[in-house]
């Protein structure tokens, strides 16, 4: 009788151990441990991938607890993914506000004259990753990028042209941060804010033959107060609705205004006019602290990078010194909504409305060169 009880206790302990390992170690560890302890003869078979299903069936038959573990594992993972996603969204909202703070730690950009003299746009030179990254990009301290992602032949070989044979708007301009204004913006006058600049840009694109839709939706106000903590989430919902309504749209532009120290002036002279500098911006869905952000995927990162690089090179060809270096940061910034997505910083709070408006004239011309 004692032997029977002891045997039962041993079996019970083994079952509990299997359950413990299954819960904490995952299905793979459960298979491996069970086969080694209870089926040493299967050790060789278990090293072959073909034997996994066989071992799995044996374990399931002998240990019904496995069914419970296996059935509940996906649910647990979904909860974890959801929590991670919410955390990443919160971090993204805070992170985007620190662009200019990080710029103070980066090497200063050359003056337009010196920049033009030192700029080699030949494909041979651009294939040099070190040259490309040093001349055309600012990589935020929170993220990383390698030569495999900045493969010039791949990025310049991607077709960014819009389909002109079909009807309907091709470009959508919107503003995640609609409340951004300039040095001489007038309170309550939307036409002098970043929204007004987006409307003006859309008008210029329409004149150039690119049918453009401007969306003036507000996503950074909650109960009438400035709150950007969920601006990207809310903008994603609004923009998706527009994209569903207008399937002809191929290009999405989120137009922002940068924030810089009050002593900084992002301005250059082009064709006799004072023009606010612009900056193309990319999110890489990768941070040094978290690695690749699998809970915040973007299948279009390479297309996004292709469009911003083509815009950067065209900017340099037409109006040297107009575009600052492309800024690469860690999160997503709704750039997953479409392959041809641009996030553009137009000037800063220290620029005048006229300077930014002049910038929109040049930006429209560059877009027409890249898209048509």
The 8 nearest C-alpha neighbors of each residue, nearest first, counted from 0:
[[1, 3, 2, 4, 5, 6, 7, 8],
 [0, 2, 4, 3, 5, 6, 7, 8],
 [3, 1, 5, 0, 4, 6, 7, 8],
 [2, 4, 6, 0, 1, 5, 7, 8],
 [5, 3, 7, 1, 6, 2, 8, 0],
 [6, 4, 2, 8, 7, 3, 1, 9],
 [5, 7, 3, 9, 4, 8, 2, 10],
 [6, 8, 4, 10, 5, 9, 11, 3],
 [7, 9, 11, 5, 6, 10, 12, 4],
 [8, 10, 6, 12, 11, 7, 5, 13],
 [9, 11, 13, 7, 12, 8, 14, 6],
 [12, 10, 8, 14, 13, 9, 7, 15],
 [11, 13, 15, 9, 10, 14, 8, 16],
 [14, 12, 16, 10, 15, 11, 17, 9],
 [13, 15, 17, 11, 16, 12, 10, 18],
 [16, 14, 18, 12, 13, 17, 19, 11],
 [15, 17, 19, 13, 18, 14, 12, 20],
 [18, 16, 14, 20, 15, 19, 21, 13],
 [19, 17, 21, 15, 16, 20, 22, 14],
 [20, 18, 16, 22, 21, 17, 15, 23],
 [21, 19, 24, 17, 23, 22, 18, 29],
 [22, 20, 18, 25, 29, 24, 19, 23],
 [21, 23, 19, 20, 24, 25, 18, 68],
 [24, 22, 20, 21, 25, 19, 18, 28],
 [23, 25, 20, 21, 28, 22, 26, 29],
 [24, 26, 21, 27, 28, 23, 22, 29],
 [25, 27, 29, 28, 21, 30, 24, 69],
 [26, 28, 30, 29, 25, 31, 24, 21],
 [29, 27, 31, 30, 24, 26, 25, 32],
 [28, 30, 21, 26, 32, 27, 31, 33],
 [31, 29, 27, 33, 28, 32, 34, 26],
 [30, 32, 28, 34, 29, 33, 35, 27],
 [33, 31, 35, 29, 34, 30, 28, 36],
 [34, 32, 36, 30, 35, 31, 37, 29],
 [33, 35, 38, 31, 37, 32, 36, 30],
 [34, 36, 39, 32, 33, 38, 37, 42],
 [37, 35, 33, 34, 38, 32, 39, 31],
 [36, 38, 34, 33, 35, 39, 32, 40],
 [39, 37, 34, 40, 41, 35, 36, 33],
 [40, 38, 35, 41, 42, 36, 37, 34],
 [41, 39, 38, 42, 43, 44, 35, 34],
 [40, 42, 44, 39, 43, 38, 45, 34],
 [43, 41, 45, 39, 44, 40, 35, 34],
 [42, 44, 45, 46, 41, 40, 47, 39],
 [45, 43, 41, 46, 47, 42, 50, 40],
 [44, 46, 42, 47, 50, 43, 41, 51],
 [45, 47, 44, 43, 48, 42, 50, 51],
 [46, 48, 45, 49, 44, 50, 51, 43],
 [47, 49, 50, 51, 46, 45, 44, 52],
 [50, 48, 47, 51, 52, 53, 45, 44],
 [49, 51, 53, 45, 48, 47, 52, 44],
 [52, 50, 54, 53, 48, 49, 55, 45],
 [51, 53, 55, 54, 50, 56, 49, 48],
 [54, 52, 50, 56, 55, 51, 57, 49],
 [53, 55, 57, 51, 56, 52, 58, 50],
 [54, 56, 52, 58, 53, 57, 51, 59],
 [57, 55, 59, 53, 54, 58, 60, 52],
 [58, 56, 54, 60, 59, 55, 61, 53],
 [57, 59, 55, 61, 60, 56, 62, 54],
 [60, 58, 56, 62, 57, 61, 65, 63],
 [59, 61, 57, 58, 62, 56, 63, 55],
 [62, 60, 58, 59, 57, 63, 56, 65],
 [61, 63, 59, 64, 60, 58, 65, 14],
 [64, 62, 65, 66, 59, 60, 61, 67],
 [65, 63, 67, 62, 66, 68, 18, 59],
 [64, 66, 68, 63, 67, 59, 62, 69],
 [67, 65, 69, 64, 68, 63, 70, 59],
 [66, 68, 70, 64, 65, 69, 71, 63],
 [69, 67, 65, 71, 66, 70, 72, 22],
 [68, 70, 66, 72, 67, 71, 65, 26],
 [71, 69, 67, 68, 72, 66, 73, 74],
 [70, 72, 68, 74, 69, 73, 67, 75],
 [71, 73, 75, 69, 74, 70, 68, 76],
 [74, 72, 76, 75, 71, 77, 70, 69],
 [75, 73, 77, 76, 71, 72, 78, 70],
 [74, 76, 78, 72, 73, 77, 79, 71],
 [77, 75, 79, 73, 74, 78, 80, 72],
 [78, 76, 80, 74, 79, 75, 81, 73],
 [77, 79, 81, 75, 76, 80, 82, 74],
 [78, 80, 76, 82, 77, 81, 83, 75],
 [81, 79, 77, 83, 78, 82, 294, 84],
 [82, 80, 84, 78, 83, 79, 77, 85],
 [83, 81, 79, 85, 84, 80, 86, 78],
 [82, 84, 80, 86, 81, 85, 79, 87],
 [85, 83, 87, 81, 86, 82, 294, 80],
 [86, 84, 88, 82, 87, 83, 81, 89],
 [85, 87, 83, 89, 84, 88, 82, 90],
 [88, 86, 90, 84, 89, 85, 91, 83],
 [89, 87, 91, 85, 90, 86, 84, 92],
 [88, 90, 86, 92, 87, 91, 85, 93],
 [89, 91, 87, 93, 88, 92, 94, 86],
 [92, 90, 94, 88, 89, 93, 330, 87],
 [91, 93, 89, 228, 90, 94, 95, 88],
 [94, 92, 90, 91, 95, 96, 89, 228],
 [93, 95, 91, 96, 97, 92, 90, 98],
 [96, 94, 97, 93, 92, 98, 91, 328],
 [95, 97, 94, 93, 98, 92, 99, 258],
 [98, 96, 100, 95, 94, 99, 101, 93],
 [99, 97, 101, 100, 96, 95, 102, 94],
 [98, 100, 102, 101, 259, 97, 258, 103],
 [101, 99, 97, 102, 98, 103, 259, 104],
 [100, 102, 103, 99, 98, 104, 97, 139],
 [103, 101, 99, 105, 104, 100, 98, 139],
 [102, 104, 101, 105, 100, 99, 106, 107],
 [105, 103, 102, 101, 106, 100, 107, 140],
 [106, 104, 102, 103, 107, 101, 137, 139],
 [107, 105, 108, 104, 103, 102, 137, 109],
 [108, 106, 105, 109, 103, 102, 104, 110],
 [109, 107, 106, 110, 323, 114, 324, 105],
 [108, 110, 114, 113, 111, 107, 112, 320],
 [109, 111, 113, 112, 114, 108, 320, 115],
 [112, 110, 320, 114, 113, 115, 319, 109],
 [113, 111, 115, 114, 110, 116, 320, 109],
 [114, 112, 116, 110, 115, 111, 109, 117],
 [113, 115, 111, 117, 109, 112, 116, 110],
 [116, 114, 118, 112, 113, 117, 111, 319],
 [115, 117, 113, 114, 118, 112, 119, 111],
 [118, 116, 114, 115, 113, 119, 112, 134],
 [119, 117, 115, 116, 114, 120, 134, 113],
 [118, 120, 121, 117, 124, 125, 116, 115],
 [121, 119, 118, 122, 125, 124, 312, 316],
 [120, 122, 124, 123, 119, 125, 126, 118],
 [121, 123, 125, 124, 126, 120, 151, 152],
 [124, 122, 121, 126, 125, 127, 120, 119],
 [125, 123, 121, 126, 122, 127, 119, 120],
 [124, 126, 122, 127, 131, 123, 121, 120],
 [127, 125, 124, 123, 151, 128, 122, 150],
 [126, 128, 125, 130, 129, 124, 131, 123],
 [127, 129, 131, 130, 146, 126, 132, 125],
 [130, 128, 132, 131, 127, 133, 134, 146],
 [129, 131, 133, 127, 128, 132, 134, 125],
 [132, 130, 128, 134, 125, 129, 133, 135],
 [131, 133, 136, 129, 130, 135, 134, 128],
 [132, 134, 130, 131, 135, 129, 136, 137],
 [135, 133, 131, 132, 130, 136, 324, 118],
 [134, 136, 324, 132, 131, 133, 325, 137],
 [137, 135, 325, 324, 132, 326, 133, 134],
 [136, 138, 326, 324, 325, 327, 139, 135],
 [139, 137, 327, 326, 136, 140, 328, 143],
 [138, 140, 328, 141, 142, 327, 137, 101],
 [139, 141, 142, 138, 101, 143, 328, 287],
 [142, 140, 139, 286, 287, 329, 328, 143],
 [143, 141, 286, 329, 287, 140, 139, 328],
 [144, 142, 287, 145, 138, 286, 141, 285],
 [145, 143, 148, 142, 146, 149, 138, 283],
 [146, 144, 147, 148, 149, 143, 128, 150],
 [145, 147, 149, 148, 128, 150, 144, 129],
 [148, 146, 145, 150, 149, 144, 128, 151],
 [149, 147, 146, 150, 145, 144, 301, 304],
 [150, 148, 146, 147, 151, 145, 154, 128],
 [149, 151, 153, 147, 148, 152, 146, 154],
 [152, 150, 154, 153, 155, 126, 149, 125],
 [153, 151, 155, 150, 154, 156, 126, 122],
 [152, 154, 156, 151, 150, 155, 157, 305],
 [155, 153, 305, 151, 156, 157, 152, 150],
 [154, 156, 152, 157, 153, 151, 305, 309],
 [155, 157, 153, 154, 152, 158, 151, 305],
 [158, 156, 155, 154, 159, 153, 305, 302],
 [157, 159, 160, 156, 155, 161, 305, 306],
 [158, 160, 370, 157, 161, 306, 369, 339],
 [161, 159, 370, 371, 158, 369, 162, 163],
 [162, 160, 370, 163, 371, 159, 249, 169],
 [161, 163, 164, 165, 160, 169, 249, 371],
 [164, 162, 165, 161, 166, 371, 169, 209],
 [163, 165, 162, 166, 161, 167, 247, 169],
 [166, 164, 163, 162, 167, 247, 169, 168],
 [167, 165, 164, 168, 247, 163, 169, 210],
 [166, 168, 247, 169, 165, 210, 245, 248],
 [169, 167, 210, 211, 248, 170, 247, 212],
 [170, 168, 248, 249, 210, 247, 211, 250],
 [171, 169, 211, 250, 248, 168, 251, 249],
 [170, 172, 251, 212, 211, 213, 252, 250],
 [173, 171, 252, 213, 253, 214, 251, 212],
 [172, 174, 214, 253, 213, 215, 254, 252],
 [175, 173, 176, 177, 253, 254, 255, 194],
 [174, 176, 234, 218, 230, 177, 231, 253],
 [177, 175, 174, 219, 178, 179, 255, 218],
 [176, 178, 174, 179, 217, 194, 175, 193],
 [179, 177, 176, 180, 192, 219, 193, 225],
 [178, 180, 177, 193, 176, 256, 192, 181],
 [181, 179, 192, 193, 184, 348, 178, 191],
 [182, 180, 348, 184, 183, 351, 350, 352],
 [181, 183, 349, 351, 348, 350, 184, 180],
 [182, 184, 181, 351, 185, 352, 191, 350],
 [185, 183, 191, 181, 182, 180, 192, 186],
 [184, 186, 188, 187, 191, 183, 189, 192],
 [187, 185, 188, 184, 189, 191, 192, 180],
 [186, 188, 189, 185, 191, 184, 190, 192],
 [189, 187, 185, 190, 186, 191, 192, 184],
 [188, 190, 192, 191, 195, 187, 194, 193],
 [195, 189, 191, 188, 192, 194, 196, 193],
 [190, 192, 184, 189, 195, 188, 352, 185],
 [193, 191, 180, 195, 189, 194, 190, 179],
 [192, 194, 196, 195, 179, 180, 197, 177],
 [195, 193, 197, 192, 196, 177, 198, 215],
 [190, 194, 196, 198, 192, 197, 193, 191],
 [197, 195, 193, 199, 194, 198, 200, 356],
 [198, 196, 194, 200, 195, 199, 201, 193],
 [197, 199, 195, 201, 196, 200, 213, 194],
 [198, 200, 196, 202, 197, 201, 195, 203],
 [201, 199, 197, 203, 202, 359, 198, 196],
 [200, 202, 204, 198, 199, 203, 211, 213],
 [201, 203, 199, 205, 200, 204, 198, 206],
 [204, 202, 206, 200, 205, 201, 363, 207],
 [205, 203, 207, 201, 209, 206, 202, 363],
 [204, 206, 209, 210, 208, 202, 207, 203],
 [207, 205, 203, 204, 208, 202, 209, 210],
 [208, 206, 204, 205, 209, 203, 367, 364],
 [207, 209, 205, 206, 210, 204, 367, 371],
 [210, 208, 205, 204, 207, 211, 169, 206],
 [211, 209, 168, 205, 169, 208, 170, 204],
 [210, 212, 170, 168, 201, 169, 171, 205],
 [211, 213, 171, 170, 168, 172, 214, 201],
 [214, 212, 172, 198, 171, 201, 173, 215],
 [213, 215, 173, 216, 172, 212, 171, 174],
 [214, 216, 173, 194, 213, 217, 174, 177],
 [215, 217, 214, 218, 173, 174, 177, 237],
 [218, 216, 177, 219, 215, 220, 175, 176],
 [219, 217, 230, 220, 234, 233, 175, 216],
 [218, 220, 227, 230, 226, 176, 225, 217],
 [221, 219, 225, 224, 226, 223, 218, 222],
 [222, 220, 224, 223, 226, 225, 219, 218],
 [223, 221, 224, 220, 225, 226, 219, 218],
 [222, 224, 221, 220, 225, 226, 219, 217],
 [225, 223, 220, 221, 222, 226, 219, 227],
 [226, 224, 220, 219, 221, 227, 223, 178],
 [227, 225, 219, 220, 228, 221, 224, 229],
 [226, 228, 219, 230, 229, 225, 92, 220],
 [227, 229, 92, 226, 230, 89, 93, 219],
 [230, 228, 232, 227, 231, 233, 92, 219],
 [229, 231, 227, 218, 219, 233, 232, 228],
 [230, 232, 234, 233, 229, 235, 175, 332],
 [233, 231, 235, 229, 234, 230, 236, 88],
 [234, 232, 230, 236, 235, 231, 218, 229],
 [233, 235, 231, 237, 236, 232, 175, 218],
 [236, 234, 232, 238, 233, 237, 239, 231],
 [237, 235, 239, 233, 234, 238, 240, 232],
 [238, 236, 234, 240, 239, 235, 233, 241],
 [237, 239, 241, 235, 240, 236, 234, 242],
 [240, 238, 242, 236, 241, 237, 235, 243],
 [239, 241, 243, 237, 238, 242, 244, 236],
 [240, 242, 244, 238, 243, 239, 245, 237],
 [243, 241, 239, 245, 244, 240, 246, 238],
 [244, 242, 240, 241, 245, 246, 239, 238],
 [243, 245, 241, 242, 240, 246, 239, 247],
 [244, 246, 242, 247, 243, 248, 241, 168],
 [247, 245, 248, 242, 243, 244, 249, 167],
 [246, 248, 245, 167, 169, 168, 249, 166],
 [249, 247, 169, 246, 170, 168, 250, 245],
 [248, 250, 169, 170, 247, 339, 161, 251],
 [251, 249, 170, 339, 340, 248, 171, 169],
 [250, 252, 340, 171, 170, 172, 341, 339],
 [253, 251, 341, 172, 342, 340, 254, 171],
 [252, 254, 342, 173, 174, 172, 341, 343],
 [255, 253, 343, 174, 252, 342, 344, 173],
 [256, 254, 344, 343, 345, 174, 253, 257],
 [255, 257, 344, 345, 347, 346, 179, 193],
 [258, 256, 347, 344, 346, 255, 259, 345],
 [257, 259, 347, 348, 99, 256, 260, 98],
 [258, 260, 99, 263, 261, 347, 257, 348],
 [261, 259, 262, 263, 258, 99, 349, 100],
 [262, 260, 263, 259, 349, 264, 348, 258],
 [261, 263, 260, 264, 259, 349, 265, 348],
 [264, 262, 260, 261, 259, 265, 349, 347],
 [265, 263, 266, 349, 262, 350, 347, 261],
 [266, 264, 276, 275, 346, 263, 347, 350],
 [265, 267, 275, 274, 276, 264, 273, 268],
 [268, 266, 274, 273, 269, 275, 276, 321],
 [267, 269, 273, 272, 274, 271, 270, 266],
 [270, 268, 271, 272, 267, 274, 273, 318],
 [269, 271, 272, 268, 273, 318, 274, 267],
 [270, 272, 269, 268, 273, 274, 267, 357],
 [273, 271, 268, 269, 270, 274, 357, 354],
 [272, 274, 268, 354, 267, 266, 269, 275],
 [273, 275, 354, 267, 358, 266, 357, 268],
 [276, 274, 266, 346, 354, 355, 358, 265],
 [277, 275, 321, 346, 265, 266, 322, 274],
 [276, 278, 345, 322, 344, 346, 323, 275],
 [277, 279, 344, 323, 322, 343, 325, 280],
 [280, 278, 343, 325, 307, 342, 326, 344],
 [279, 281, 326, 342, 325, 343, 327, 278],
 [282, 280, 327, 326, 328, 283, 304, 342],
 [281, 283, 331, 328, 330, 329, 284, 327],
 [282, 284, 329, 285, 330, 328, 331, 281],
 [285, 283, 330, 292, 331, 329, 282, 291],
 [286, 284, 291, 329, 283, 290, 292, 142],
 [287, 285, 142, 329, 290, 289, 288, 141],
 [286, 288, 142, 290, 141, 289, 285, 143],
 [287, 289, 286, 290, 141, 142, 285, 291],
 [290, 288, 286, 287, 291, 292, 285, 142],
 [289, 291, 286, 285, 287, 288, 292, 284],
 [292, 290, 285, 293, 284, 289, 286, 296],
 [291, 293, 284, 295, 294, 285, 290, 296],
 [294, 292, 295, 296, 291, 284, 290, 80],
 [293, 295, 292, 84, 296, 80, 83, 81],
 [294, 296, 292, 293, 84, 284, 297, 331],
 [297, 295, 293, 294, 292, 298, 284, 335],
 [296, 298, 335, 299, 300, 295, 284, 331],
 [299, 297, 300, 296, 335, 301, 338, 302],
 [298, 300, 338, 302, 297, 301, 335, 303],
 [299, 301, 303, 302, 297, 298, 304, 283],
 [302, 300, 304, 303, 299, 305, 148, 154],
 [301, 303, 305, 299, 338, 304, 300, 306],
 [304, 302, 300, 306, 301, 305, 340, 339],
 [303, 305, 301, 307, 302, 306, 308, 300],
 [304, 306, 154, 302, 308, 303, 307, 301],
 [307, 305, 309, 303, 308, 304, 310, 302],
 [306, 308, 310, 304, 309, 305, 311, 279],
 [309, 307, 311, 305, 310, 306, 304, 312],
 [308, 310, 306, 312, 311, 307, 305, 313],
 [309, 311, 307, 313, 308, 312, 314, 306],
 [310, 312, 308, 314, 309, 313, 307, 315],
 [311, 313, 315, 309, 314, 310, 308, 316],
 [314, 312, 316, 310, 315, 311, 309, 317],
 [315, 313, 311, 312, 317, 316, 318, 310],
 [314, 316, 319, 312, 313, 318, 317, 311],
 [317, 315, 313, 314, 318, 312, 319, 120],
 [316, 318, 314, 315, 313, 319, 365, 312],
 [319, 317, 315, 314, 321, 316, 320, 269],
 [320, 318, 315, 321, 115, 316, 317, 111],
 [319, 321, 111, 322, 318, 315, 114, 323],
 [322, 320, 276, 319, 318, 277, 323, 314],
 [323, 321, 277, 278, 320, 276, 314, 324],
 [322, 324, 278, 277, 325, 276, 321, 320],
 [323, 325, 136, 135, 137, 326, 278, 322],
 [326, 324, 136, 279, 280, 278, 137, 135],
 [325, 327, 280, 137, 136, 138, 324, 281],
 [328, 326, 138, 281, 139, 282, 280, 137],
 [329, 327, 282, 139, 142, 283, 330, 281],
 [328, 330, 285, 286, 142, 283, 284, 282],
 [329, 331, 284, 282, 91, 283, 332, 328],
 [330, 332, 282, 284, 333, 334, 283, 295],
 [331, 333, 334, 330, 282, 231, 91, 335],
 [334, 332, 335, 331, 336, 235, 231, 234],
 [333, 335, 332, 336, 340, 331, 337, 297],
 [336, 334, 297, 333, 337, 299, 298, 338],
 [335, 337, 334, 333, 338, 340, 239, 235],
 [336, 338, 339, 335, 340, 334, 251, 299],
 [339, 337, 299, 302, 340, 303, 335, 336],
 [340, 338, 250, 337, 303, 302, 306, 251],
 [341, 339, 251, 334, 303, 337, 338, 250],
 [342, 340, 252, 343, 251, 253, 307, 339],
 [341, 343, 253, 280, 252, 254, 279, 340],
 [344, 342, 279, 254, 278, 255, 280, 341],
 [343, 345, 255, 256, 278, 257, 277, 346],
 [346, 344, 277, 256, 255, 343, 276, 347],
 [345, 347, 275, 276, 277, 256, 257, 265],
 [348, 346, 257, 256, 258, 349, 350, 259],
 [347, 349, 181, 182, 350, 258, 180, 257],
 [350, 348, 182, 347, 264, 181, 261, 351],
 [351, 349, 347, 348, 182, 181, 346, 354],
 [352, 350, 182, 354, 353, 183, 181, 355],
 [351, 353, 355, 354, 356, 181, 191, 183],
 [352, 354, 356, 351, 355, 357, 274, 273],
 [355, 353, 274, 275, 357, 351, 356, 352],
 [356, 354, 358, 275, 352, 357, 353, 346],
 [355, 357, 353, 359, 358, 354, 352, 196],
 [358, 356, 354, 360, 355, 359, 274, 353],
 [357, 359, 355, 356, 361, 274, 360, 275],
 [358, 360, 362, 356, 357, 361, 200, 363],
 [361, 359, 357, 358, 363, 362, 356, 364],
 [362, 360, 364, 358, 363, 359, 365, 357],
 [361, 363, 359, 365, 364, 360, 358, 366],
 [362, 364, 366, 360, 361, 365, 204, 359],
 [363, 365, 367, 361, 362, 366, 368, 360],
 [366, 364, 362, 368, 367, 363, 314, 313],
 [367, 365, 363, 369, 368, 364, 370, 362],
 [366, 368, 364, 370, 365, 371, 369, 363],
 [369, 367, 365, 366, 370, 371, 364, 313],
 [368, 370, 366, 367, 371, 365, 310, 160],
 [369, 371, 160, 367, 161, 368, 366, 159],
 [370, 367, 160, 368, 369, 161, 163, 366]]
